[in-house]
Amino acid sequence: MTRILVIRLGALGDFVQSFPAFSAIRAHHPDASITLLTTAPFHDLAAASPWFDHIEIDTRPKFTDLAGMKRLRQQLVGYDRVYDLQTSGRSSRYRRFAGQAAWSGIGRGASLLHANPWRDEMHTRSRQRDQLRMAGIMEAPEPDLGWLTDGGPVVKGPYALVACGAAPHRPAKRWPAERYGALANILVRQGMRPVIIGVATDAPLAATICVHCPEALDLTGKTSLLDLGGLCARATLAVGNDTGPMHLAAAVGCRCIVLFSSESDPALTAPLGRQPGQVSVLRVNDIATLSVDRVVSALG
């Protein structure tokens, strides 16, 4: 049996952007044994999907950690083909541990090299589609995500998700919580209950929103990624910063309004929906200058 390894380490938005590539690899190798090498936060999400037979966790040992690197080497050997969808400097160095496996990626000596000189100027989805095409996989359509959309808490009535967080080390990506609070009150007047999503460390932001809008429901730190998939699929709307949950919301078909600052480029990383017009992007250089009125105008 052909053995395939797929490498995608994270973060959440990047992982979700790879759903079409995961699905395309599975469709191209229907009888193969496919293993995903990823990081611990994505184990359960990947295991619930129909794309992988096995999940391996990369603990990302330092290259000077001999014991850790020995374990990693064992995780990388014995495959016939490797699709490196991470294509980072780190994951490219893994190629030297993979023996004679055909390697799709950018690592030195890759036999299925993604040799597009403009790859760094391409959106993640386009770049991966082009990488797979050069490896012989010609189609990467929108995948069926029915396995992801049934779970999670059930919120009665129409509701709108509010994703107020972002990576802790990138505070410039966060729209002020007070403005999310003002927006939440407008959502209530429009007949939607605001539901705040995010990780546990976003709880102080959620608390600020709830002070301004007591009708809001705070679910920060209370949903797994699988829970979040269903919660997003049933939402009327999602509004949030450029953060992982917004990518998940877009992937399952939720109407999304995503707020970008100069910290990231939506041309390269914006969430992509399943149909035209599903995702709207508002970008300003300094997200603190983005007014509530401008966000409200995007609600439609």
PEQUIQUI-V14126 format. One record per residue. N is the residue number from 1. RES is the residue in one letter. OMEGA is omega in radians with two decimals (* if undefined). Layout:
N	RES	OMEGA
N	RES	OMEGA
//
This chain:
1	M	3.09
2	T	3.12
3	R	-3.09
4	I	3.01
5	L	3.04
6	V	-3.14
7	I	3.01
8	R	-2.96
9	L	-3.11
10	G	0.19
11	A	-3.00
12	L	-3.13
13	G	3.11
14	D	-3.13
15	F	3.14
16	V	3.11
17	Q	-3.12
18	S	3.14
19	F	3.13
20	P	3.11
21	A	3.09
22	F	-3.11
23	S	-3.13
24	A	3.11
25	I	3.10
26	R	-3.12
27	A	-3.12
28	H	-3.12
29	H	-3.00
30	P	-3.08
31	D	-3.11
32	A	2.95
33	S	-3.03
34	I	3.11
35	T	3.03
36	L	2.97
37	L	-3.08
38	T	3.10
39	T	-2.95
40	A	-3.09
41	P	-3.03
42	F	-3.09
43	H	-3.04
44	D	3.11
45	L	-3.14
46	A	-3.12
47	A	-3.14
48	A	-3.11
49	S	3.11
50	P	-2.93
51	W	-2.99
52	F	3.07
53	D	-3.11
54	H	3.09
55	I	3.03
56	E	-3.12
57	I	3.04
58	D	3.11
59	T	3.10
60	R	3.12
61	P	3.02
62	K	-3.12
63	F	3.06
64	T	3.12
65	D	-3.00
66	L	-3.13
67	A	3.13
68	G	3.14
69	M	3.07
70	K	3.09
71	R	-3.14
72	L	3.12
73	R	3.12
74	Q	3.12
75	Q	-3.02
76	L	-3.08
77	V	3.00
78	G	-3.12
79	Y	3.09
80	D	-3.13
81	R	3.10
82	V	2.99
83	Y	3.10
84	D	3.11
85	L	3.07
86	Q	3.14
87	T	3.03
88	S	3.05
89	G	-3.14
90	R	-3.06
91	S	3.10
92	S	3.10
93	R	3.13
94	Y	-3.06
95	R	-3.08
96	R	3.12
97	F	-2.97
98	A	3.09
99	G	-3.06
100	Q	-3.12
101	A	2.98
102	A	-3.00
103	W	3.04
104	S	-3.11
105	G	-3.11
106	I	-3.13
107	G	3.13
108	R	3.13
109	G	3.13
110	A	-3.11
111	S	3.09
112	L	-3.00
113	L	2.98
114	H	-2.92
115	A	3.11
116	N	-3.08
117	P	-3.13
118	W	-3.04
119	R	-3.11
120	D	3.10
121	E	-3.09
122	M	3.00
123	H	-3.10
124	T	-3.10
125	R	3.13
126	S	-3.13
127	R	-3.14
128	Q	3.08
129	R	3.12
130	D	3.10
131	Q	-3.14
132	L	3.11
133	R	3.13
134	M	3.09
135	A	3.06
136	G	3.10
137	I	-2.93
138	M	-3.08
139	E	3.04
140	A	-3.08
141	P	3.06
142	E	-3.10
143	P	3.00
144	D	-3.12
145	L	3.12
146	G	3.12
147	W	-3.02
148	L	-2.85
149	T	-3.05
150	D	-2.99
151	G	3.06
152	G	-3.12
153	P	3.10
154	V	3.11
155	V	-3.09
156	K	3.07
157	G	3.08
158	P	3.10
159	Y	3.11
160	A	3.10
161	L	3.09
162	V	3.14
163	A	-2.97
164	C	-3.05
165	G	3.05
166	A	3.14
167	A	-3.07
168	P	-3.10
169	H	3.13
170	R	-3.09
171	P	-3.12
172	A	3.08
173	K	-3.02
174	R	2.96
175	W	-3.06
176	P	-3.10
177	A	3.13
178	E	3.13
179	R	3.00
180	Y	3.10
181	G	3.10
182	A	3.10
183	L	-3.13
184	A	3.11
185	N	3.11
186	I	3.09
187	L	3.10
188	V	-3.14
189	R	3.10
190	Q	3.04
191	G	3.14
192	M	3.07
193	R	3.08
194	P	3.09
195	V	-3.04
196	I	-3.12
197	I	3.13
198	G	-3.14
199	V	-3.06
200	A	-3.13
201	T	3.06
202	D	-3.06
203	A	3.11
204	P	3.08
205	L	3.12
206	A	3.13
207	A	3.10
208	T	3.12
209	I	-3.11
210	C	3.06
211	V	-3.13
212	H	-3.08
213	C	-3.10
214	P	3.14
215	E	-3.11
216	A	3.09
217	L	-3.10
218	D	3.08
219	L	-3.14
220	T	3.13
221	G	-3.04
222	K	-3.13
223	T	2.97
224	S	3.10
225	L	3.09
226	L	3.06
227	D	-3.07
228	L	3.12
229	G	3.13
230	G	3.13
231	L	3.11
232	C	-3.07
233	A	-3.10
234	R	-3.11
235	A	3.05
236	T	-3.00
237	L	2.97
238	A	3.08
239	V	-3.14
240	G	3.09
241	N	3.05
242	D	-3.06
243	T	-3.01
244	G	-3.12
245	P	3.11
246	M	3.05
247	H	3.13
248	L	3.11
249	A	3.13
250	A	-3.08
251	A	-3.10
252	V	2.99
253	G	-3.14
254	C	3.02
255	R	-3.00
256	C	2.94
257	I	-3.01
258	V	-3.06
259	L	-3.10
260	F	2.93
261	S	3.11
262	S	3.13
263	E	3.14
264	S	-3.03
265	D	-3.13
266	P	3.09
267	A	-3.12
268	L	-2.93
269	T	-3.06
270	A	3.00
271	P	3.12
272	L	-3.13
273	G	-3.12
274	R	3.14
275	Q	-3.12
276	P	3.08
277	G	-3.11
278	Q	-3.08
279	V	3.03
280	S	-3.13
281	V	2.99
282	L	-3.11
283	R	3.02
284	V	-3.14
285	N	3.14
286	D	-3.03
287	I	3.10
288	A	3.13
289	T	-3.12
290	L	-3.07
291	S	3.06
292	V	-3.13
293	D	-3.13
294	R	3.10
295	V	3.11
296	V	-3.13
297	S	-3.14
298	A	-3.12
299	L	3.11
300	G	*
//
